[in-house]
C-alpha cells in the first residue's frame, strides 16, 4: 500500500481525479482499524488530515459558522465558538475515547463506514459465506435483505442535521453544497464523487430562543458506539414551540429525522407532552433489526427514551 | 508524490529526527522498529485497547491506528521520555507505589494518558480521571489501583510544585 500526502487541496483533488483507486484517509480512526484487521484493502491512500484548507472555524457572511472538515473532535467539543450549538458539542464529546477524539476529524466522523455486528466483529466464517460488504449477496444482520443494512453510527451526523448543517464538497468541477442529510444513500453509500473532498460544514446562525441537546444509549458509559441516539433542536417563542428538529442516530443505514409539525405551537414547558405526541413516529424511524446486543423492540424503546431526555433538556433551558 | 517511501521529520521525545520510511508504516511500527522505542505496545491494532498510546502535540492518540506520516512536523512523546536516567517520573513512581502495575502491558499507555490529563487538569476528580482514562483498557482489571495511582501522582506533583 502506498500513501500520498498532498500539500494543498488542489493537489489532492488532482491526485484523486487521476487515481481512481485512491482512498481518502483523514484522521484514520475509522479506516486504519479495518485495514489492520484485513477487513479492507487499498493500494493507494490519499492522506488529507493536515491540509490547510480543511482547518479552522470562521464566521460566514450570513452570521453562521464555517467549520473545516479536518477539525478534530476534541476541538469541536471544546471550542467556545460552538457553545450555542450544544447538541453538536455534546455529540463530539461522547465519541469513543479521548485518544479517538484527539485524532478523528469531523469530516471522517460524518463519512464513516456503516458498521455491522457480523462484518466488523470479523466472525470466522464471514469471508467464506460472503455478505454484501464482502462482495457477496446476502445480509446476516437482516435475513432476506436485498442490500447491506449495516448501521450508520455517527454521533455527529444527527446533531449536524438537527442544526441544519450544509456539507461543502470541493472537486474537479468546483464547489457544491448540500444538506448533511443528503450525504447518505442506501446501503451505506455516500453522495460524494471520487474526486470530491468534504472540505467543511456550514452551520446556519442560531435563531433567538433556540436550544439543542444530544442524548444516546450505549452499553458502556464511555468508549462505545451508540446503540441509538437522538439530537433535538427547539426554538421557543412566547412559551410555545416555534420550530423543532428531531433526528435519530444509529437508527438504520442513515440518520432519520421525524416530522415535528405535530408539536408546533404546543407549550414548550411540557416536554413530556411533546414527547408523547412524537412517540408514535419513532416506530417507523428506527429500523426494526437487532443490533450487537439489543433486539429491535429494545432499540425502539431506547430511541423513545433518548428523545424524551433530549426534549426534557432543551425544554428546561 | 506517488512514492512508496516518505521522508518523515518530527520531534520525537524533544529531539528532531528524520527518517526515510515506507509511506504506509504505522506510527507504532515506526516507534518500535525504526526508533527502537519499545515501551509503547502494539496490541489490538483497532483503537480499542490503548496499549499503543503516545502523545501527539501533547494529546494522547493511538499510534497503532495512526500512520507515521501523519506525525510529520509534529511532536511525539513516548513513555521513554518520562524518566530522568534512573530516576522515575512521579507518575511512574505513583503507579508502582499504588500497586497499579500488574502484568504491565497496559501501563505505558495508561501513564501517557495520565501525563496528558495532569498537564491539563493538575487535580482531577475521580470522574474526570475515569473519563480521561476511558481509552485505556487493563485486562488484569486493576482499575481501582490505576485511579489511585493517578490521584497519588497528582498529589505528589502538586507537592513538588509547592516545594520548588
Interface residues (C-beta under 8 A of the other chain):
Chain A: X1 X2 X3 X4 X5 X6 X11 X15 X19 X25 X28 X29 X32 X33 X36 X37 X44 X45 X47 X49 X50 X74 X96 X97 X98 X99 X100 X102 X103 X221 X222 X223
Chain B: X1 X2 X3 X4 X6 X23 X24 X26 X45 X46 X47 X48 X50 X53 X56 X59 X60 X61 X62 X64 X65 X66 X67 X69 X70 X72 X73 X113 X116 X130 X131 X132 X134 X135
